[in-house]
Amino acid sequence: MLSLLVLVFTVELGAHLVNTVGAATINNLLWNLYLALPTQTSTQAAEQKIIQKEYLTIRRDLNATSSQDQFAKWAKLRRQHDKVLEQLEKMKSSHEATKANFDRSVNILRWLATTGLKFVLPFWYAKQPMFWLPQGWFPYYVEWILSFPRAPVGSVSIASWQTACLGVVMLLSDTIAAILGLLLGAKIAQKQPMKVGAEKGPIPKSQGAKNKKDS
């Protein structure tokens, strides 16, 4: 039963992290990790970088060559430019299609691991108690609410445990955000007096002598 308790909390924590960080950020991170693996896609991505570098070199040489004074060289560079550009566009199209399929697969897996489990687990374990409450500690209506919808009265249902996990995750998230905000605000407040003092600068000698004479 302990594993089910941890599983529900992990699902709620994972769903909150996904909503906080953002699906696009997670997809890009996983895509970069996937490209770091020795796969055919990573090999094609490395080849695309080489072709793109070659294309930029040819384009720079083409722009530096006069089509009137050096027509033969310009025409040769132009043919190379068009050929490499066509090859680069095909590689980019293939790379974008692979990235789109990757994002689609990651989105499905992420939905199944977070939102899907959030619906499946309460349905599958609706009648199973997460743990039992101490007998006689709570009124009957409290025991009934905590056991809703189909767990035995006197126990905590998976739906109630799921709600409690969500509340704890949100509370921890807000607490961490508040602490980070206070630390960041204190750091900024410490830098501002130093900046103001630096902007004032030293007192000119003439002004200092004048002040001394007046005193």
N, C-alpha and C positions, 0 to 999 in steps of 0.2 A: 504493500500500500504506500510505503514511503516513496517508491519510485514514481507512482502516479501523482503524488503530491508535488514532487519535484518537477515532473513532466509538465503539469499544468502551469506551475510558476515559470518554468523555462519558456513555454509557449507565449505566455503573456509578456515576459521580458523581451523575447525576440520580436514580437509584434510591435511593442513600443519602440524598440531600437530602430526597426525598419521605418516606422512613421517619423521618428525624430531625424534620422540620418538622411532618409530619402531613398526611394527605389533607384533613381538614376545614378546616384553616387555609389550605391552598392553594386549595381550592374557594371559600372566603369571599373570599380576595384576588382571585381571578379574577372572581368575581361582582361585586365592587365596581368592578373595572376595566371590566367589561362594562356596568355601570350608568352609568359615566362617558361611554360612547359615545352618540352621538345615535341611539338606536334606539327602537323602539316600547315596549320593556320599560322603558327609562329614563324615557320620558314617562309611562307608567302609574305608575311608582314615585313620580315627582314629584307626580302628581295624587293618589295615595294619601296622601302627606304633607299635602297641602292639605286633603283631606277629613278626615283624622285631626285636624288642628288645628281645623277647624270643629266636629267632633264634640266635642272637649274643651271648646270655648267654649260650645256649647249645653248640654252636661252641667253645666258650672259654673253657668250661668244657671238651669238647671232646679233644681239643688239649692238655689239661693239664693231660689227663688220658692216661696211657700206655696200649696199646693193648695186651701186653704180661703179664705184672704183674697184671693188673686188667681187664681181658678180659670180664667178665660178666658185669661190670659197663660200659666198653667201648662199648660193643655190644648194651646195652640198650640206651646209649647216641647216638649211631650211628643211631638206628632206629628212635629215636625222632628227630634227626637232619634231616634225609631224609624226614620224614613226615612233619615237619614244613617247610622245604625248598620247598617241592612240593606245600604246601598250600600257601606259600608266593609268589611263582612264578605265581600261578593262580590269586592271588589277584593283583599282579603287572600287569599282562596281561589285566585283566579287568579294572584296573585303567588307563592304557595307552590307551585302546580303548575308554573309556569314555572321556579322555582328548582330544583324536584326534577328536571325534565327537563334543566336545565343541569348539575346535579351528576352526573346519569347520563351525559351526554355527555362531561363532563370526566373522569370515572372511566374510561370506555372508552378515551379518547385517552391518558390517563396510563398505563394498563395496557399499551397497545400500544407506547408510547414507551419504557417501562422494562422491565417483566417480559416483554412479548411479544418485544421485540428481544433480550433476554438469552437467549431460547430459539431464536429464529429465526437469529440471526447464527452461533452455533456450528454449527448444523445446515447452514446454507447454505454456509459457508466452512470446513467441516471438513477438506477436503483441501488447502486453500490455506495455505502457510506465511506467518506474519506477518513473520518475518525468519530468517536463517540464523545458526547458531552458528559461532564460529571452529573450523575443522577441527582435531581432535586435542586440544582443550582439555578435553573432558569425556568420561567413560567412556560406553560404549555404552548402558548401562541408563539413565543420566541423559538422554542424547539421546532414547532411546525414550520415557521418561516425559514429557519436554517436548514431544514430537511427538504425544502421545496426543490424540485417538483415531485420526485417519486422515491426519495431515499427514506429509510425508516425514521420515524419520529424519535428524536433524541440524538440523532447523528447530524453531521454536517454533510450536505450533499455536494456534489462536484460543482454545481452551479454557484452555490454560496462560496465555496472555496475559490472558484475562478474569480468571482467578484472581489473577494478579499485580496487575492494576489494582484489584481489590477489596481486596487486602491493602494497597496503597498508600493507597487512599481511607480505609480504616479507621484506618491509622496516622496519616494527616494529621488525621483527625477527633479521634482521641484526644489528639494533640499539641496541637491548638488548644484542646480542652476543658481540658486540664491547664494550659496557659498562662493561659487566662482564669480558671480557678479560683485559681491562684497570685496573679494580679493582684487579683482580688476579695478574697481573703483578706488580702493585704497592705494593701489600702485599708481594710478593716474593722478590722484591727489598729492602724492609724494613728489611726482615729477613737476607739477605745476609751479610750486614755490621756487624750485631751482631754476626753472626757465624764466620766471619773472625777475629773479635776481640777476641772471645773466644778461637779460635785456637792458637792465638799468645801466650796467657797466660801471667802470671806475669814475670818480669825480675828477673833472679836469683840474689841472694845477692852478690855472688862473682863478677858477671859481673857489678852489680851496683856500688860496691865499686871500681872496676877498673876504671870505667868511671869517678867516682868522683875524683880519684887520678890523672887521666890524665888531668882533667880540672883544 
